[in-house]
Structure formats: structure tokens, C-alpha cells
Amino acid sequence: MSASKNPARSGNPAMRAAAERHQHEDGRTRITWVDWIGGARLRTLPLAIAPVAAGAGVAALQKSYSLTLSLLALAVAVLLQIGVNYANDYSDGIRGTDEHRVGPARLTGSGLVNPKAVLATALTFFGLAAAAGLVAVVMSGRWWFLAIGVVAILAAWFYTGGKRPYGYAGLGEIAVFVFFGLVATVGTVWLQSEIIPQEAWIAGAGVGLLAVAVLIANNTRDIATDKLVGKRTLSVRIGDRASRILFAVCVLVPFAAPAIYLAPYPLMVFTLLALVGAIPAAIIMLWARSAREMVLALAITSLTALAYGVLMGVAFAF
């Protein structure tokens, strides 16, 4: 096998490292189910759960809560998130964006997995999300939700896919705020209630900002390598220091909501406990000197978003 076809001899550090980790005694490299689970990027799944939890709480506040519809909304959000992650793996991999990646190797970028298999996996999860959404639409009678579902899937694909992915133009944060903040939260409520109170929008904005912070942490870590491949994320455009400050703002501003709602919803005080994760994440990100520290801030923020969404939902419900 030539160096061009042998990942272990590749000039791509991510591809070479992945090949070395998976090389067997017979000299062949094999991918495992652990790698496929890694491709789902499980640390991002709390960002799919948080808005649905907050929305379910608002639905309960409206006395229109449905466990079945809430679970279907959760299924849509989680399946769509996994689909996005595999789609990004595929699109970034075939585009060569991961060519200089020094972090954990991606399935496609590692050269160990057929890109078509990764694409098929992404499309499978998009299909499962669409199926769960269709069931929710039939049960609720909200047929216009089909249009929202189509737009969400298209937004997921064109984040890094297509000829001009908007994620490469610095618009990823806007999409994350809209779809994993407002749409997921308000959509969960609207699926169960005819009335959308301000609580749904404010909760959605809070969860959305935390999701944006996770993306900023990821993109700030990758500023140098993204520049090499022409990926103009927001962090590349505004620079390292401004990205770190913006991260801190997105992590801390959401807590204005539970502070404001303390009087009408006393249990909202527990939502403020999520600051236990938000404050350290902001401090780590502001003074991080390595990619490892930024990944830690990312992981903490993801869990903070989950705690924020769940605790806010409980405060509204009870």
C-alpha cells in the first residue's frame, strides 16, 4: 500500500494518529463501534435535550403538557443533533477541512471509514428525526410543523454541506441560536399548546446562547487550522480574544432570566445553581492556553446548558 493510500503514512496528523491507534498486528487498520459512537459526539447531546426540557416545563405551566409529544420532540432534537454531527464529519472530511486537525480524528477525516458510510449514517438519523416529527405532527394536528422540520433538516445539512456552507461564512452561531434555542424550545411548547407565553421565548433564548457558547469554544480552539483551509467561522473573523469574551457573555447572560423570574417562580432559584458550571467555564475559556482547556470549557458548558434547561423547566412546571 502506498503512502497516499496508507493512513499510517499520511501527512495529515489526524489521519496518521488515527491509523496508529487502530493498527492491528497484521498491519491493517480497523474502525470499531467505539469510533462510530465517538462520531456521534455525545458531549453535544445535552444541547438537544435542554431546550425540550425547558419547553416541556412551559407546556406544563400552560396546563397542556403531553408526555408523548414531549418525548417525540426530544427524539426529533436528539436524532437531528446526531445527524448534524455525522453530516459535519462527512462534509468537513471530504472538503479537506480536517486535513490539519490535531484533535480527536473524525471518521471521514481519519481516512479509515468510507465517506459514503458516514453520509448514509447521517441521512439515516435525519430520516429517523423526520419520522419522529411526522408522528408528532399527526398526533398534534400541527401540519405546518412539517415545513419547520424540512427547514431544520436543510439547515443541518448546509451548515457544512453544499458548495457554500453557511458555517464556513461565520453564520453558524445564528443557526444554532435559532434552531437549538428558539425553535426547539418554542416548538416543544407549540406542539402542545395554542398559546406561546413569553417564558418560552426567554427560555429558548437562554438555552440558545449556551449552545452558541459551545460552538464558540469549539471554533476558537480551531482558529489556526480553520484559517489554513479557508473556513471563515465567526471566531476566525473576530479573532481569539473577542471570541473568548463573546463566549463568557453567552455563558453568563442566560442567567438574567432565572433572576428575573424568581418572584413568580420561586423554584427558579435552583436554575441559578447552574452558575456552578457557567462561571468556571467562562474563567477557563478566558485564560485557556491550550486546546485541551478549551475542550474542557466546551464540555462544562454543554452540561451547564442541560442543567439550565431542565431546572428552568421544573421551575415553570411546579
KAZITA-V563894 format. One record per pair of residues at least 6 apart in sequence whose ideal C-beta (glycine too) atoms are under 6 Angstrom apart, sorted by the first residue. I is the first residue (numbers start at 1). GAP is how many residues later the second one is. D is the distance in Angstrom with one decimal. If there is no record, write none. Layout:
# KAZITA-V563894
((I & GAP & D) (I & GAP & D))
This chain:
# KAZITA-V563894
((3 & 6 & 3.8) (7 & 8 & 4.8) (7 & 12 & 3.6) (7 & 104 & 4.0) (8 & 11 & 4.0) (10 & 6 & 4.9) (12 & 87 & 5.4) (13 & 89 & 5.5) (14 & 84 & 5.8) (14 & 87 & 4.0) (14 & 91 & 4.4) (14 & 95 & 5.6) (15 & 95 & 5.4) (15 & 96 & 4.5) (18 & 87 & 3.6) (18 & 92 & 3.6) (18 & 94 & 5.9) (19 & 10 & 5.0) (22 & 7 & 4.6) (22 & 8 & 5.7) (23 & 6 & 5.2) (29 & 83 & 5.6) (31 & 81 & 4.9) (31 & 82 & 5.5) (39 & 47 & 6.0) (39 & 50 & 5.5) (39 & 68 & 4.5) (40 & 42 & 4.9) (40 & 45 & 5.7) (41 & 44 & 4.4) (43 & 256 & 5.4) (43 & 259 & 5.4) (46 & 256 & 4.8) (46 & 257 & 5.9) (46 & 259 & 5.7) (46 & 260 & 3.5) (47 & 133 & 5.5) (47 & 164 & 4.6) (47 & 258 & 5.6) (48 & 29 & 4.0) (48 & 30 & 4.7) (48 & 33 & 4.0) (49 & 257 & 5.8) (50 & 157 & 4.9) (50 & 255 & 4.6) (50 & 256 & 5.1) (50 & 259 & 2.8) (51 & 133 & 3.6) (51 & 134 & 4.1) (51 & 156 & 4.6) (51 & 258 & 6.0) (52 & 21 & 5.1) (52 & 22 & 4.6) (52 & 25 & 5.3) (52 & 136 & 5.0) (53 & 256 & 4.4) (53 & 257 & 4.5) (53 & 260 & 4.3) (54 & 131 & 5.2) (54 & 149 & 4.2) (54 & 153 & 5.7) (54 & 255 & 4.4) (54 & 258 & 4.9) (54 & 259 & 4.7) (55 & 130 & 4.4) (55 & 133 & 2.8) (55 & 134 & 4.8) (56 & 14 & 4.3) (56 & 132 & 5.9) (56 & 257 & 5.6) (57 & 256 & 2.7) (57 & 259 & 3.8) (57 & 260 & 4.4) (58 & 131 & 4.8) (58 & 141 & 5.1) (58 & 142 & 4.6) (58 & 258 & 5.2) (59 & 6 & 4.5) (59 & 130 & 5.1) (59 & 133 & 4.3) (59 & 134 & 5.7) (60 & 257 & 3.7) (61 & 255 & 4.5) (62 & 131 & 4.5) (64 & 128 & 4.8) (64 & 129 & 4.0) (66 & 126 & 5.1) (69 & 67 & 5.9) (69 & 122 & 5.2) (69 & 123 & 5.2) (72 & 60 & 5.4) (72 & 63 & 5.9) (72 & 64 & 4.0) (73 & 115 & 4.5) (73 & 118 & 5.8) (75 & 57 & 4.1) (76 & 53 & 5.1) (76 & 56 & 4.9) (76 & 57 & 4.8) (77 & 107 & 5.4) (79 & 46 & 5.2) (79 & 49 & 4.8) (79 & 50 & 3.8) (80 & 49 & 4.3) (82 & 43 & 4.8) (83 & 39 & 5.2) (83 & 42 & 3.5) (83 & 43 & 4.3) (84 & 72 & 4.5) (86 & 32 & 5.8) (86 & 35 & 4.8) (86 & 36 & 3.7) (87 & 35 & 4.0) (87 & 70 & 5.8) (88 & 72 & 4.7) (89 & 17 & 4.7) (89 & 18 & 5.2) (89 & 19 & 5.3) (89 & 29 & 5.5) (90 & 18 & 5.4) (90 & 25 & 5.8) (90 & 28 & 4.4) (90 & 29 & 4.7) (90 & 32 & 5.9) (91 & 69 & 4.0) (91 & 70 & 4.4) (92 & 6 & 5.3) (92 & 68 & 5.6) (93 & 13 & 5.8) (93 & 15 & 2.5) (93 & 16 & 4.4) (94 & 21 & 5.4) (97 & 132 & 4.9) (97 & 134 & 5.8) (98 & 8 & 5.3) (98 & 11 & 3.1) (100 & 125 & 4.5) (100 & 128 & 5.3) (107 & 6 & 4.3) (107 & 11 & 5.1) (108 & 7 & 5.0) (108 & 10 & 5.1) (126 & 27 & 5.4) (133 & 16 & 4.6) (137 & 6 & 6.0) (137 & 8 & 4.9) (137 & 9 & 5.9) (140 & 51 & 5.3) (152 & 27 & 5.8) (155 & 20 & 5.6) (158 & 7 & 5.9) (159 & 8 & 4.3) (160 & 7 & 5.0) (168 & 63 & 5.0) (168 & 64 & 6.0) (169 & 63 & 6.0) (170 & 62 & 5.6) (170 & 63 & 5.7) (170 & 64 & 4.3) (170 & 67 & 4.9) (172 & 43 & 5.9) (173 & 39 & 4.8) (173 & 42 & 5.8) (173 & 61 & 5.4) (176 & 35 & 5.0) (176 & 36 & 5.3) (176 & 39 & 5.3) (177 & 31 & 4.1) (177 & 35 & 5.2) (180 & 31 & 4.4) (181 & 23 & 4.9) (181 & 26 & 5.2) (181 & 27 & 1.7) (181 & 30 & 6.0) (182 & 22 & 4.2) (182 & 26 & 5.9) (185 & 15 & 5.9) (185 & 18 & 5.4) (185 & 19 & 3.3) (185 & 22 & 5.9) (186 & 10 & 6.0) (186 & 14 & 4.9) (186 & 18 & 5.3) (189 & 7 & 5.7) (189 & 11 & 4.5) (190 & 6 & 5.8) (202 & 55 & 5.1) (203 & 109 & 5.5) (206 & 48 & 3.5) (206 & 51 & 4.8) (207 & 102 & 5.1) (209 & 41 & 4.5) (209 & 44 & 5.9) (209 & 45 & 5.0) (210 & 44 & 5.7) (210 & 95 & 3.8) (212 & 38 & 5.0) (213 & 34 & 5.2) (213 & 37 & 3.9) (213 & 38 & 4.7) (213 & 88 & 5.1) (214 & 84 & 5.5) (214 & 87 & 5.1) (214 & 88 & 5.5) (216 & 27 & 5.7) (216 & 30 & 5.9) (216 & 31 & 4.6) (217 & 30 & 5.9) (217 & 77 & 5.4) (217 & 80 & 5.2) (217 & 81 & 4.0) (218 & 80 & 5.9) (219 & 14 & 4.3) (219 & 16 & 3.9) (220 & 15 & 4.7) (220 & 23 & 4.3) (221 & 70 & 4.8) (221 & 73 & 4.2) (223 & 12 & 5.4) (223 & 13 & 5.6) (223 & 17 & 6.0) (226 & 7 & 5.7) (226 & 10 & 5.3) (227 & 9 & 5.8) (235 & 8 & 4.1) (244 & 41 & 5.5) (244 & 42 & 5.2) (247 & 38 & 4.8) (248 & 34 & 4.1) (248 & 38 & 5.9) (251 & 27 & 4.8) (251 & 30 & 5.6) (251 & 31 & 5.0) (251 & 50 & 6.0) (255 & 20 & 5.9) (258 & 10 & 4.4) (258 & 13 & 3.9) (258 & 14 & 5.4) (261 & 7 & 4.7) (262 & 6 & 5.2) (265 & 50 & 4.8) (267 & 48 & 4.1) (267 & 51 & 5.9) (268 & 47 & 4.2) (270 & 41 & 5.1) (271 & 40 & 4.2) (271 & 41 & 4.9) (271 & 44 & 5.8) (274 & 30 & 5.2) (274 & 33 & 4.3) (274 & 34 & 4.5) (277 & 23 & 5.1) (277 & 26 & 5.9) (277 & 27 & 3.6) (278 & 26 & 5.0) (281 & 16 & 4.7) (281 & 19 & 4.3) (281 & 20 & 4.7) (284 & 9 & 5.7) (284 & 12 & 6.0) (284 & 13 & 4.4) (285 & 12 & 4.2) (288 & 6 & 5.0))
